[in-house]
Amino acid sequence: MKLSGGVEWALHCCVVLTAATEPVPAARLAQLHDVSPSYLAKQLQALSRAGLVRSVQGKTGGYVLTREAAEISVLDVVQAVDGATPAFVCTEIRQRGPLATPPEKCGKPCGIARVMGAADAAWRASLAGVTIADLRDSVERDNGPGALTGVGAWLGGAEG
């Protein structure tokens, strides 16, 4: 399974938004992450279309999470950015070629499709079991208590 780079940026933005006390402009998030504002805007738009963030208009506008971090799974973010299409799509190769299995004998998915489907379900279940709040807590454990407090202060300030 290969995920786009946009998933990583979107996850970082969601975690960072948990530290913000007010809406955060896309340009400020791009500056924090040292990424192109137009590239990050695409990820934020995908999150917005999925209903995970919303844009607040006005002078103090920007992005905010639409619900509590504990209610947004990593899978929600992955699907917002990369879509919900399964990683493996069976094309019924067994029904092709000179020794093709007749369609009427293909009443259930082949072993390959079953294994790949089970793998897809397992990684989706794993990502569904981790929330943005879990990632936020992980950042605090890995970087020390208050790490995101500093990020929140930076986001709200004019410096940088």
N, C-alpha and C positions, 0 to 999 in steps of 0.2 A: 504494500500500500504506500503510495507516494502522495503526500499532501502538498499543496501549493505553499509558497512562502507567505502568501497572504494570510494563511491560517495563523502562523506564528505572530504576525503583526497584530492581527485582530485579537488574539488571546492576550497579548501584552496590553493592548489598549483597554480591554475589558477589566483586567486586573488593576491597571492604573486608575481607571474611572472609579474604582471602589474607594480610592483615597481622596478623591476630589470632593470638595464641599459645595462646588458650584459647577455649572456647565463648563466643559473644556473645549476650546476651539480646536479644530482639526490641525491648524498650523502649530499650535502649542504641543499637541501630541506628536506631530512630526518632528518638531524641534527636540523634544525629549528623547525620541528614539533615533534621531539622526537619520531620518528616511525622507524621501521625496514627499512633499505635501500632496501632490496629485496621486501618487501611488497609495498613500495611506487613506486618502479620501475615498478611493475605490473600495477599500476594505470596510471603512465606516459606513459607506452607502449600502454595502451588502448586509452589514449588521442591522442597519436601519430598516431595510426591506424585510428582514426576517423578524423585526419587532424586538430586537435585543437592546438596541440603543435608540434614542430619539434625538433629533436636532432641535435645540431651543434657539429661536431667532432673537435678534436684538443685539444691543451693544455688549451685553454680558452673555451672549449666546455661546453655544457650543454643544457638545454631546454629553448625554447622561445615560446611565443604564435605565432600562424601562422597568426593571423589577429587581428584587434583592439578588445579590450575588449567589446566594445559596440556591436560587431558583433557576439559574442559567448553567447548563451543563457544557462541558467542553464539546460534546457532540453537537449541541445547538450551534456553537460557533463554527465548527467544522462544516456543518451542513449549510450554514448561512453563506460561507465563503466559497466552498467547493461543491456544494450541491449534495443531494441525498442519493445519487446514483450509486448502486453497489460497485465495489471495486472489481468484481468479476461478473461478466455477463456471458452465460452459456449460449453458444451459437449452434448447438446440436451437431457437432462435428461427426458424431457417431452415425448420423444419417447421410453422410456423404461418401463418395468414392465407390470403387468397384465392390466392396464388401459392406456396403451401407446397411445399417439396421433399419428395417421398415418402421415408419412412424407409429404404426399400431403396436409395435413391441417396445415403444419408448414411453410407457405410461408413467414412469417416475424419473426424476432426474438421475443422471449417471453418477457414478462414484466421484468423479472429478468435480462435478457441479455441487454435489452434497458437501464435499470437503471444503471447497472454496466458499460456499454459502455459510457453512458453520464458522469458518474463519472470519468472514465479514461480520457475522452476527456477534462474534466474540469481541472483536475490536470495537464495534459500535457500543456494545454493552459496557465495555471497559471505559470508554470515553463518556458515556451517559452517566456513569457512576462517579465522575469527578466534576465538581462545580467550580465556578469562578471563585467562590468563597474558599474552597479547598486550595486553589492556586494562590490566592492572596495569603492564606495562612502559611503556605509553603515558602513564599517570599519572605515572610516575617521570620520563619524558623531559619532559613538559609542566610539571611542578611542581617539578622538581629532585630529585636523589637524596635518598632518605630521607623523601620526602613521606609515603609509606605507613607508614614507621616511626613517625612522629608520630601517625598515625591509630591504629596498633596500640597505642601507649602510652596514648592517650586511651581507647580501648576497654577496656583492662585496668585503668584507674584508676577511682577513685570520684568524681573531680571532675566538674564540669559540671552 
